[in-house]
């Protein structure tokens, strides 16, 4: 009989904090707020600190990895949303006719 519980996460995990945006600090570094978890339990909040060139390279690699997949906004609006760039989504007020 299959269990409806999710498998317990084992080991360390680093996740972006969804409610906090990455920003450029006064020192010029890009700071990405992150959660640290161990075995599925929150341990601490921290920041991933990147040089601007490192952040640009990470962004490029993430964009390549996501190529061809629909964004969450595009899925929600069934094609009525157009991703214009990182963090920018345009949603038409008018339904497109087929």
N, C-alpha and C positions, 0 to 999 in steps of 0.2 A: 504494500500500500504506500503510495507516494505521500510525502509530507507537504503541506501547503506553506511551511515556513521557508523563508529564504535561507540559503546556506550562510553560516556564520563566516564573516570575513576574518581571515587570519593574516597576521603580519602588519607591517606598517603601511599607511596610505596617506597621501598628500593630495588634498582637494582644494580648488579655488573656493573662496567664500562667495556664494552667489549674490549676497546683498551688498557687497563692497566692490567697487570698481578699482581696476588697476590705475595707477597715477604716476606722474613724474614728480619725484621729490625735489626739494630745494637743492640737493646735491647733484641733480641731473640723472640719477638712476631711476629706472622704472621699478615700481614696487607693486607686487601682486599679492594681495591678502590671501593667505592659505590656512586651511585647517590641517592639523596633524592628528591622525587617529591610529590606534594600535588595537588590533583584534576587534575592529568595529566600534571602539569606544573613543570619543574625543579626548585628546591629550592636551592640546594647546593650539592657540592661534599664533601665526607667525607671518612673515612676508618673504616671498621669493624676490630677491633683489637682483636686477639685471642691468647691464650696460645697455644703452639704447641700441647698439648693434646686435647684442644678444637677443633683445626683445624683438627686433625686426626679423632676425633669423628664425626665432621660435614662431612668430606670426606667419612667416612664409611656409614653414614646415606644417603648421596646423592647417593653413589654407589648402595646401597640397593634399593633406590627408583627408580633408573634408570635401574635396572636389567631387562633383557628381552627386553628392547627397543633398537632399532638401533641408533647408533650415527649419527650425521649429516653427517660425513665423509663416514660412511658405506652406508647411503642412497644415497649420491652423486655418489659413485663409485659402487653402486649396488652389494655389497658383495665382491668387489675386495680389500677393505680396511679391515685391521685387527687392532683393538684397542689393543695395547700392555700394556697400563697402563694409568694413568691419564695424559692427554695431549700428549700422544705418539700414533700416528697412522701410521702403515706401509701400504703403497700402492704398490702392485705388478706392475711392468712394463709390465709383460706378462699377457695376458688375460687367465684365467683358462678355460680349455675346459670342457664341461659337459659330 
